[in-house]
Amino acid sequence: MEERQNKLLKEIVESYIKTARPVSSNALCEKLKCSSATVRNEMALLEGLGYIEKNHISSGRIPSEKGYKYYVDNLMKPKELSGEDILNLQTIFSNKELELSDAINKCMDMISDLTNYTSIVLGKSSKENFLQQVSIIPLGNNKVIALVCTDKGMVESKQFNIDQTIDIAEVVKVSEIINKMLFGTPIDEVNERLEFEIKPIISKQIEQYETVYNIFYNAFDDFVKNTSNVHISGKSKIFNQPEYQNANDIKQLVNKFEDETLIKKIDDSSESKDIKIYIGDENEFDDNVTIIKSKYKVNGEEGTIAIVGPKRMEYDRVVGLLDYINKYIEDIESGGSKNE
């Protein structure tokens, strides 16, 4: 687009983000020092291109999803943090009593308070949780407990009902094979090795090997799910935004925040640590929200930090806040200390 159209769209987006009110041509004339005819013509062009749209309750215009995306990709610059914001974040990171994961959680809590959006931390430790032992404990009445232990002392148990035709001794035999072959394997890699290394072996030795295999697969799967860290702050804060007036919309979003499986889809599985913005239908969580997220990985700890808000989100401020946290973590990774 031409420079004047860029300026016009930028003004419409930022004005709507700030006020949540449709933007009129009169207001734009004063700010851009253009005639009303010029502004109306440019607005008509932007509307024709799909970057802005009419609001059904006003003659003004609001950004479309396409307009937000163009703004984020071409017009927005991260907002510099205030001295107070920097001081608050530094105070958290310099707290010697806090582990890095706890410091990240507290920083995201603070960002939720500052922005009135919902913050999410999806964390896991890549250097911890190596398989030390899996044990089978018979309970009688065709019930067993599968006990998974790691080298760091973490223990997870899961109870199973097994068919009467299955000999518990065979289940114990499989646990011994797993202990011998998979000792020291990261927990989140166990099921892959279970599928390709253990299953072919037990298929030749045990008649109902699929049923026995599933006992161990489910036990390890539960361990991974239960040890991953999901930290959510400000679930209700997003509902302070004027977009959320409809009871059904609120109910649907509340249910999604309670669905841990759906929350975990926000996790950033890429290797890139860049901040990524997913507006509306670009994210798998909800078409009516924006998710801004980035990945972190330092000293064996890795995860995703994310902010969930309306599409009318204060993009420049959120990106500035997440960028500051990322740079602080990168400093730790490059040899600095969070306590310095």
C-alpha positions in Angstrom: 0.0 0.0 0.0 1.0 3.6 -0.4 2.4 5.6 2.5 -0.8 7.5 3.2 -2.8 4.3 3.2 -0.3 2.8 5.6 -0.6 5.8 7.9 -4.4 5.7 7.7 -4.6 2.0 8.6 -2.1 2.3 11.4 -4.1 5.2 12.9 -7.4 3.2 12.6 -5.9 0.1 14.2 -4.2 1.9 17.1 -7.2 4.1 17.7 -9.5 1.2 17.9 -7.2 -0.8 20.1 -7.1 2.2 22.5 -10.7 3.1 22.6 -12.7 0.0 21.3 -14.8 2.5 19.3 -15.2 2.6 15.5 -13.1 5.3 13.9 -14.8 8.0 11.9 -13.4 9.9 8.9 -13.7 13.2 10.8 -11.4 12.0 13.6 -8.8 10.9 11.0 -8.9 14.2 9.1 -7.7 16.1 12.2 -4.9 13.6 12.9 -3.6 13.1 9.3 -4.3 16.7 8.2 -6.2 15.6 5.1 -9.5 16.7 3.6 -12.5 14.7 4.5 -12.9 13.7 0.8 -9.4 12.3 0.7 -9.8 10.3 3.9 -13.1 8.9 2.8 -11.6 7.8 -0.5 -8.7 6.2 1.2 -11.0 4.5 3.7 -13.1 3.1 0.8 -10.0 1.7 -0.8 -8.9 0.1 2.5 -12.4 -1.4 2.9 -12.3 -2.7 -0.7 -9.0 -4.4 0.0 -10.5 -6.0 3.1 -8.3 -4.2 5.7 -11.1 -2.4 7.5 -14.9 -3.0 7.8 -18.0 -1.2 8.9 -19.3 -1.6 12.4 -22.9 -2.6 12.4 -23.8 -0.1 15.2 -21.8 2.9 13.9 -20.9 4.6 10.6 -17.2 4.3 11.7 -14.8 1.6 10.6 -12.9 -1.0 12.6 -9.9 -3.2 11.6 -10.7 -6.5 10.0 -8.7 -9.6 10.8 -6.7 -9.0 7.6 -6.1 -5.4 8.8 -4.7 -6.6 12.1 -2.4 -9.0 10.3 -1.1 -6.4 8.0 -0.6 -4.0 10.9 1.4 -6.6 12.8 3.5 -7.6 9.8 4.3 -4.2 8.4 3.4 -1.3 10.6 3.8 -2.2 14.3 7.0 -1.6 16.3 7.5 -3.2 19.8 6.7 -0.6 22.5 9.6 0.4 24.8 8.9 -0.7 28.4 8.4 2.0 31.1 11.1 2.2 33.8 8.5 0.9 36.3 7.8 -2.2 34.2 11.6 -2.9 33.7 12.2 -2.5 37.5 9.3 -4.9 38.3 10.6 -7.6 35.9 14.2 -7.2 37.0 13.1 -7.5 40.7 11.5 -10.9 39.9 14.5 -12.3 37.9 17.0 -11.1 40.5 15.2 -12.9 43.4 17.7 -15.5 44.5 15.0 -17.6 46.1 13.3 -18.3 42.8 14.1 -21.0 40.3 14.0 -19.8 36.7 10.6 -21.5 36.0 9.1 -19.8 39.0 10.5 -16.4 37.9 9.0 -16.8 34.4 5.7 -17.7 36.0 5.7 -14.6 38.2 6.7 -12.4 35.2 3.8 -13.7 33.2 1.5 -13.1 36.2 2.7 -9.5 36.2 2.1 -9.1 32.5 -1.5 -10.5 32.9 -2.1 -7.8 35.6 -0.6 -5.0 33.4 -2.5 -5.9 30.3 -5.7 -7.4 31.5 -5.1 -10.4 29.2 -4.6 -14.1 30.1 -1.0 -15.4 30.4 0.0 -19.0 29.9 3.3 -20.8 30.6 3.8 -24.3 29.2 7.0 -25.6 30.7 8.9 -28.8 30.9 12.4 -29.9 31.9 14.3 -31.6 29.1 17.3 -32.6 31.3 15.1 -34.2 34.1 12.9 -37.2 34.2 15.0 -40.0 32.8 13.5 -43.5 33.2 15.0 -45.3 36.2 12.5 -48.1 36.6 9.0 -49.3 35.8 7.4 -51.7 38.2 4.2 -53.8 38.2 2.4 -54.3 41.5 -0.5 -56.9 41.5 -3.5 -55.9 43.5 -5.7 -59.0 43.1 -9.0 -59.2 41.3 -7.2 -58.7 37.9 -5.9 -55.3 38.9 -2.3 -54.0 38.7 -0.5 -50.8 39.3 2.2 -49.6 36.9 4.7 -47.5 38.8 7.0 -45.3 36.8 10.1 -43.8 38.6 12.7 -41.3 37.3 16.3 -40.7 38.2 15.2 -37.5 40.0 12.9 -39.4 42.3 9.6 -38.5 40.6 7.0 -41.3 40.8 3.8 -41.7 38.9 1.3 -44.6 39.3 -1.6 -45.8 37.2 -4.0 -48.6 38.0 -5.3 -51.0 35.3 -7.8 -53.7 35.1 -6.5 -56.6 33.0 -8.3 -59.4 31.3 -8.5 -62.7 33.2 -6.8 -64.4 30.2 -3.6 -62.4 30.7 -1.0 -63.8 33.0 0.3 -61.1 35.3 3.7 -62.8 35.1 3.9 -61.8 31.4 3.1 -58.2 32.3 6.0 -58.3 34.8 8.2 -59.9 32.2 7.6 -56.9 29.8 8.5 -54.5 32.6 11.8 -56.3 33.0 12.5 -56.0 29.3 11.7 -52.2 29.4 13.9 -51.7 32.4 16.8 -53.5 30.7 16.5 -51.7 27.3 15.1 -48.3 28.1 16.9 -47.4 31.4 18.1 -43.8 31.2 15.7 -42.8 28.4 14.1 -39.4 28.7 10.5 -40.0 29.7 9.0 -38.1 26.7 11.0 -40.4 24.4 10.0 -43.7 26.0 6.8 -44.3 24.1 8.5 -43.9 20.8 11.1 -46.5 21.7 8.4 -48.6 23.2 6.7 -48.7 19.8 9.7 -49.4 17.7 12.0 -51.5 20.0 9.9 -53.2 22.7 6.7 -54.0 20.8 8.5 -56.2 18.1 10.2 -58.2 20.8 7.1 -58.9 23.0 4.9 -59.6 19.9 7.0 -62.8 19.5 6.8 -63.8 23.1 3.3 -62.8 24.4 0.0 -63.9 22.8 -2.0 -60.8 23.8 1.0 -58.4 23.4 -1.2 -55.5 22.3 -3.1 -55.3 25.5 0.1 -55.6 27.6 1.8 -53.0 25.4 -1.0 -50.6 26.0 -0.7 -50.8 29.8 2.9 -49.5 29.6 2.1 -47.0 26.8 -0.7 -45.4 28.8 1.4 -45.3 32.0 4.2 -43.4 30.3 1.8 -41.2 28.5 0.1 -40.2 31.8 3.5 -39.5 33.3 4.5 -37.1 30.6 1.1 -35.3 30.8 1.1 -35.0 34.6 4.7 -33.7 34.8 4.4 -31.0 32.2 3.9 -27.6 33.9 0.8 -25.6 32.8 0.6 -22.2 34.5 -2.3 -19.9 33.7 -2.9 -16.5 35.1 -5.8 -14.1 34.7 -8.3 -16.5 33.1 -11.1 -14.0 33.8 -9.1 -10.9 32.9 -9.8 -11.2 29.2 -13.5 -10.9 30.0 -12.9 -7.3 31.1 -12.5 -6.4 27.5 -15.6 -5.0 25.8 -15.6 -7.7 23.1 -16.9 -10.2 25.6 -20.4 -9.2 26.4 -22.2 -12.3 25.0 -22.8 -15.0 27.6 -22.3 -17.9 25.2 -19.0 -16.5 24.0 -17.8 -16.2 27.5 -18.9 -19.7 28.4 -17.2 -21.2 25.4 -13.9 -19.4 26.2 -14.1 -20.4 29.9 -14.5 -24.0 28.9 -11.5 -23.8 26.6 -9.3 -22.3 29.4 -10.4 -25.4 31.5 -9.4 -27.8 28.8 -5.8 -28.7 29.4 -5.5 -30.7 26.2 -6.5 -27.6 24.2 -4.3 -25.3 26.3 -1.3 -27.5 25.5 -1.9 -27.0 21.7 -0.6 -23.4 22.3 2.8 -25.0 23.0 5.4 -23.8 20.5 7.0 -27.0 19.0 9.4 -25.1 16.7 13.0 -24.5 17.4 12.7 -20.8 16.8 12.6 -18.4 19.8 11.1 -15.6 17.8 7.9 -14.0 19.0 5.0 -15.3 16.9 1.5 -13.7 16.6 -1.6 -15.8 15.7 -4.7 -13.7 15.0 -8.1 -15.2 14.9 -8.3 -18.3 12.6 -4.5 -18.5 12.6 -4.5 -20.1 16.1 -6.0 -23.5 17.0 -7.4 -22.3 20.3 -10.2 -19.9 19.4 -11.1 -17.9 16.3 -12.0 -14.8 18.3 -8.7 -14.3 20.1 -5.1 -13.4 19.4 -2.3 -15.5 20.8 1.2 -14.0 21.1 3.8 -16.5 22.1 7.5 -17.5 22.1 9.6 -20.5 23.0 12.4 -20.5 25.7 15.1 -23.0 26.3 17.9 -22.5 28.9 19.8 -24.7 31.3 17.7 -27.8 30.5 14.4 -26.0 31.0 12.2 -25.3 28.0 8.7 -24.2 27.3 6.4 -21.6 25.8 5.2 -18.3 27.2 2.0 -16.9 25.7 -0.5 -14.1 26.0 -4.2 -14.6 25.0 -6.3 -11.6 24.4 -8.9 -10.1 22.0 -8.0 -9.4 18.4 -8.1 -5.8 19.5 -4.9 -6.5 21.5 -2.3 -4.0 22.4 0.2 -5.7 20.2 3.1 -3.4 20.5 3.1 -3.5 24.3 2.7 -7.3 24.6 5.5 -7.9 22.1 7.7 -5.4 24.0 7.1 -7.2 27.3 7.7 -10.7 25.9 10.8 -9.5 24.0 12.2 -8.2 27.3 11.7 -11.6 29.0 13.2 -13.4 26.1 16.3 -11.2 26.1 16.7 -11.8 29.9 16.5 -15.5 29.4 18.9 -15.4 26.5 21.4 -13.6 28.7 21.2 -16.4 31.2 21.7 -19.0 28.4 24.8 -17.1 27.1 26.5 -17.4 30.5 24.9 -14.6 32.6 23.1 -15.3 35.8 19.5 -14.4 36.7 20.8 -13.3 40.1 23.3 -10.8 38.7 
